[in-house]
Amino acid sequence: MLPPSPLGEDAMIYELRIYDTMPGKLPDLLKRFDTITLKLWEKHGIQQAGFWTTLVGENNGRLTYMLKWDSLAQREEKWNKFASDPEWLAARAQTEANGPINWNVRNEFLTPTSFSSVK
């Protein structure tokens, strides 16, 4: 169970997702998001809050992005529908036909502080 947000129950929840790609596979992951994943997210009502690649850091084959959710229940419902969508499953299999794109994926759920510019 998450601790209550300092901004109350109406505060947005942000999901931070970090994908570390297999060597040389970052372009494949970026292409998949640009041409496939974002369209499917739109279909399922998933809202992104931004995408970044690592310019300087421990892994320049990393994609970091954030999603916005009204609640953890909303996240579970929409993410599960996306993850089981036959169109996504087929596209993922096709884009990974020559091996996996990612070697590590992790996520965290964040809630803004009272002094955050993002609410």
Helices and strands as residue ranges (DSSP letters): E 13-21, H 26-32, I 33-37, H 38-44, E 47-53, E 62-69, H 72-83, H 86-95, E 102-110
